[in-house]
Amino acid sequence: MEGHNLSAGDVVRITDWRGSEPDDRTVGTVIEFDTYHPRHERLFNNLTGRAEPMCCVLWSHGELSWILCDRLSRAFDVDKCKSTVGCGIKDIGEGA
């Protein structure tokens, strides 16, 4: 799906709260993808006319929810972790 660089199984965190108060969705696992199609064409992806990719995420506190993919980033760099002994879950909150 265009518009993001995430894959199912990626561990992610929210990087763009878009004015919302941060909550207990600290880290989660991407489960699947879909596309958000607003009812009004003028709302499509900042007036570009394109639908926006959505991620279904299973959050660490057990909640499953949908969120725009562009609001997420990988919680850590998998390639970096393969070559780094110290890359673990504790590193996620440190912005690794």
N, C-alpha and C positions, 0 to 999 in steps of 0.2 A: 504494500500500500504506500502510495506517495505521501510525502510530507513529514516523515519521521524516520529515525534510524534505529528504532527499537525492534526487538524480536520477542516472540513468546518465550517466557522463561527468564527474561531479563529482570534483575532486581533494580527497582527504580525508586525515586523520591520526587516529591513535588518541588519544582524550582520556581514556579510562577503561581502565586496564590491569587493574582488578579483582584486585589482588594478584599478578598475574603480573609477572615481571621484564621491563622494556622490552627489545625486540630491534631488529632492523634494519628493521622495517616503519615507516619514517619517514613517507613519503607514498605515496599510491596513487590509482588511478582506479577509481571504481565501475563495474563491468561489468554486473551484473544483480542482481535481488532475488529472494528466496524467503522462506519462512516456516519457522521452527523449531517442530516439534511434539514436545515431550517425550513419552516413553512413559507417564510417570506424571502424571496430571492435577494432582496437588498441586505439581508443579514448574513448571507453566505460569506464566510472568511473575509471579513473586512471589505465587502463589496466586490470581491474578485469573481464571484459566480461559481466558486468551487465548494464542494462539500469538505468538511474537516474530518481528519482521521481521529478516531476515538480508541482508547485502550481500556479494556476491562482489567482491573487490578485487584488481586487478593492482597489486602493490607495486613501488616504484621499483627494487628489486633483482631483479625478474623473477618473483617467486613469485606465484601466484594462490591466494587462500584466502578462506574464508567467515568472517565475523565479525558479531556482533549489531550492527545498525545504530545502536542507542542508545549504542554505545561509540565512535562516530565523530563527527567534525565536519568541516565544510569547512575545507580548509587555508587558504583566504583567501576574502574576501567578493568575489564576482564583480562585483557592482554597484559596490563601492568601487574595484575595479581598473579598471573601464571609465572611471572619471573621474580616476584617479590615475596619473600617468606612472611613478612609482616602484614600482608593484606588480608584482613579478616572482617568479621561482622563489626567489631569494635571500631574499625576505621570508617565505617559508613557515616556515622554522625559527625566525623571530622572533615567531611567534604573531600575524601580521598578520590 
